[in-house]
Amino acid sequence: MKKMHMRSVKPGDILSRPIWTANGSFLLGVGMKLNERYIEKLLRLGTEYVYVDDQLTSDIIPEDSIQDETRKMAVQTVYKTMAELKAAPLIQRRVSLPNLGKEYRQIIGDILLDLTRNKALMFNLTSINVKDEYLFQHAVNVAVLAGIVGIAKGYNRTQLTELGIGALLYDIGMTGLPDEFWQNPSRLTPEQMILMQKHTEEGFEILRKQPDIPLLSAHCALQHHERFDGSGYPRGLKGKEIHEYAQIVAIADVYNALTSPRTYRKAYSASEAVEFLFASGNQWFDIDLIKVFCNHIAIYPVAATVLLNTGQVGVVSAVNQESSHRPFIRIVQEPDGNPPGTAYELNLSKQLNVTILKEL
């Protein structure tokens, strides 16, 4: 299979990965043949990429960091929690939610089990979801990214659980905001930003009152917009004053937000997002945490379609563990625009004269 931009998709292409809705169900499933109506709908919903079947890359099968069933259950639980809290009066949002801790410990346990089966411990996101109300998928991606960093840093089970619960629920304070903040909004006005900033303290107030939610998890909600140089909110904390869990969640939050399409911009590629994070080192985030985080990102994920400086078009067939920016490439189109007579691959870690110009 290969990952294709929607501008290149044509009627008759067959989906090889499902399209998710905001609440964790499938909009379109594997094997669905796309027609003009489906393509138009996906474009209208803000979908930028899809995975499709392709004869030259039929053996290239990217694996998400977690299983589809794990993702589905996690998204549905986050959706249910957020929707119920959003509909509740303020005073009810801050009272005890008896099953919250139990539900989220189970979810984090499932996510960690999937991650520990991933020997490479490399984040490779293959799920495609519609743009509207992406908050729920976003929370799960942040939890997966945070879990990978926690495992890489050698956290024990208790620490991983604290971090994971905090990562899933760090934006729970958003439930107190008006609907437009849930709809993947455009850039905020100064007035909207003042209102938005209240969600960190509101989230902390909700979580710290839950009997089975660790207090350190609640601090992920409170501190995920603090910045290493003291320029963040709500308290202007800096450096080591910010708990490491919250710093990890913040890095994962920014990375996943950058690589997701918004109404006012297209999605950044993984390589562009990694460059952004490194540029923010010891300004927004601890540079040592950024290095750990970026060492576990598939900069050019398996099945991504890329343009090479040779004029060839290829599909990433495998990630090079020692040098993730120099993957293995299956050539699918020669410089003259024709497919190769026989499929072949380039190992960019060995062929240093060949570089990736961009992801298509």
N, C-alpha and C positions, 0 to 999 in steps of 0.2 A: 504494500500500500504506500501511498505518498500523501503528504499534507499539501493541500493546494489553496491558494488564495481564491476567494469567491469570484474575482474577476476572470479567473481562468477556468472555472467550472462550467461545464456545458450539459445540456439535457442528455440523459443516458448514462452519465457517470453514476457509479454505485457507491453508496456510503460504506466505509469499512470501520468507522467508529460512530457511536450514537451522538445525537445532539441533545443536550440536557436542557430542561426548563429550570426556572428559579427554584421550584419546590422539590427538585430531585427526581423527577420523572423524565421519561424520554419523549422528546418532541418527534424525532425521527430515529428509527432504529437501524441497526446494522443490516445491510442487504437492500436497503431502500434505494430504488432507482429514482434519481432526481429528474424532475421535469421542469418546465418553465415556471409553473405555479409554485413549486417547492423552492426553486432558486430565488424567485421574487420574494417569497415569504422570508427566507433566511436573510436576504439582504435588508429587508424592511426591519427585521429584528436585530440588525446590527452584527450579524455573524460575519467574521472576516475570513476564517479558514475552515476547511473541512478535510477529513481524511477520506480518500477514495481508492477503489481498487485500481490496480495498474499492472499490466502483464510483466513489464520489465522489473517491477519491484514487489512482486507477489509474495516473496519470501521475507520481506522486510516488515516486521511486526513490532511496532513500538509498544513498550509496556509502561503503563502509568505507575507512579510510585505506590499507589494503593489500588486494590481491586475495585471493579465497578460496584459490587454489592456493598463494600465498605463505604465507598463514596456516597452511594445512594442513601444508606441509612444515616450517615453523618449529616448530609445536606437536609434530609427530611426532618431530622431532630432539631437542627439549628433553625430551620424554617418554622417549625411548630413553636419553638420557644419564642422566637422573635415576634411571630404573628400574634401569639397569645398576649405577650407583654405589651405589644403595640396597641392592642385593643383594650387593655385594662386601664382604669384610672390611675393617676400617679401614685396614690397611697397604696394601691394593690401591687404595683410594680416593685415596691420596696419591701414587701412582706415575704415571709419564707415560702419558697417553692419546694415542697417536700421531696420530689423525685429528681431535682435538677442534678445534684451531685452524682447520684447513682447512674443516671442516664449518660452523663458525659464521661464518667470514669469508664463505662463500658465502651463508648465510642473511641476514646483515646486508646484503650486497650487493643481494640481491633486495628486502629491505624498503626500503632507501634508494632503489632504482630506482622502486619504487611511490610512495614519498613525494614524490620530486622531480617526479612526474607530477601530483601534487595541487597545482595552482597556488595554491589558497587556503591550503594548509598548515594545514588545520583538522582537529583530531582528531574523527572522527565514527565511533564504534564501532557497527557493525550486527550483529556476530556475537553469537549467543545460545548459551551453553553451560550444561550442567547444573552444579549447584552443587558436587557432590561432587568432590573432587580437582581443584579449579580452578587449582592451582598452575601448570600448564603453559600454559594460556591466559593466565593472569595474567602470566607471564614475557614472553610475546610482546607483550601490550598495553603493558607497561612499556617494552619495547624500542622499540615504535612511538612512544610518547609521548616517550621520551628522544631518539629520532631527530628528531622534529619540533622539539624545543627546540634540539638541536644545529644543525640546518639554519638555524633562525631566528637563532641567534647567529653564524652565519657560519663554523662549524667547517669545516676542510678535510677531505679524504677520510680521511686517517690518523686524525684526531681523531674523526670520525664512526664509524669502524670500531672504535676503542678503546672509545668510549662504548657503541656498540651491542652489542659482545661482552660488556662488563661488565653491561649491562642484561639481556641474555638469561640470563646465568649468575650473577647476583648472589646468588641464593638456593641455589646448588649445595651449600652447607653443610648444607642441610636434609636431605640424603641420609643424614646420620648420626643423625637423630632417629627415635624410634619412630613406628609407623604412625599413631597418633592425631593427630600434628602435621600429617599429610598429608590429613586428612579434614575440612578446613574447620572446625577445632575451635571449641568455645565459649570463653569467656574463660578465660585460663590462670590456674592457681593460682600462688602465689609459687614453689613448688618447680619447676613446669613452666617458669616464666619464666626461672629460673636456667639450666635445661637449654637452653631455646630460645636464649638469648643466646650460647651457644657456637657457633651456626651461622655467625656472621660470621667468626670466626677460622678455623674449620674450612674454610669456603669459600675463604678467602684461601690457606690451606695447600695446598688442592687445585689452585687455579688458578695459583699462582706457580711450581709445578713443571712446568707444561705448556710445552713448547718454543716453541709458536707462539701462545701467549696473552699479549698485552701485560701488563706488570706493572701499568699503570694500570687495566686492566680488572679485574685481581684486587683492586685497591683499592676497586672498587665493592662487591665482596662484603664486604670488611673494614669499610667505613665507612658503609654505607647506613642504619645505625641511629644514627649520630652525629647530634647536633642542634646547631643554630646557637648556642644559649646554653650548650652544654657539658653538657646533661642526658642525652645519649645514651650509647650503649655501642658497642664494648667499651672505648674509651680516654678517653671524656669529652672528645673534641676539640671545639673551638668555632670559630665564624667561618671565617676563611680557612684554618685548619688542616685543614679538611675539603676534600678535592679536589672541584673543581666537578663532575666526572663523577658522583661519589658523591652530591652534593647533588641533581643532576638526577634520578638514579635513585631517590633517596629520595622526592622530590616525586611522581614518577610512580607509585611503589609505593603511597604513601598514597592518592593520588587513585583509583587503580584498585581498591584494597582498599575504600575508602569506597563506590564505586559498584557494588560486587559484593555480593550477598546473603550473609549469614552465618547460622549456626544461631541466633545470639542477637539478631539484628536484621535488619530489611529493608535493602535497598540505599538509599544516599543518591541523590538526583537529582544530575545534573551541576551544577546551580546551587547546591545545598546543599554539595557537595564543594568547589566554588570558594570559597564563603563561608568554609568551614572553613580552607582553605589561606591565604586572606588574613588570617584571624584569627591564624594561626600565624607571620606574617611577623616576621622577626628574633628569633623565639623558637625555633621548630623549624627554619625554613628562611630563607635569604637572601631578603628581600622583592623584590629586583630579579629573582631567578630565578623567583619566584612570578609576578611580573607577566608575564614572557616566557611562562611556561608557560600561564597563564590566558588570555592573548591568543590562544591557538591551540586553545582548547577550545570546541566547539559546545555552549554552555550549554543550549540547547534544540535537540537534534539533529533533522535532517530525518526526518519520519515520526512524531515524538513526538506523542502526543495530549495536549492541554492544555485546562484550564478557564479561561475568561476572566472578568474582573470583570463583564462584561455578562450573564453567565449562558450565553453561547454556548460550545460545544465545538468545537475546531478541531484541525487537524493541521498541524504545521510543514511548509511547502512549500519553504522556502529559508532559509538563514542569512544575516543581514545582516552583511556583512564589517566594516562600520564600527561596528556595535553589536550584538554577538552575543546580547545579552539582549532584543533587540527584533526578532524574526524576522518573516518573512511567514507568515501563518496562513490555511489553507484552512478555511472554516467548514463543518462537517459536521452540526451540530445547533444549532438556534435555542433561545432561552430556554424556549420552550414544549415542548421535547423533540422537535420534528419536524425532519426534514432541510430544508434550504433548497430553494425551488423551482428555483433555478438556482445552480450552484456559483459562489462568489465568494471573494475573498481580501482580507485586511487586511494592510497594511504597518504594523506597530506602530511603526516608526521615524518614521512620519508621523502616525499616530493616537495621540497621546500620552495621550488619555483612556482608552485601552484597555490593560489590563495582564493579564499571566498570573498567575493565582492559584496554580496548581499543575499538575504533570504527572500525568496520569491513568494 
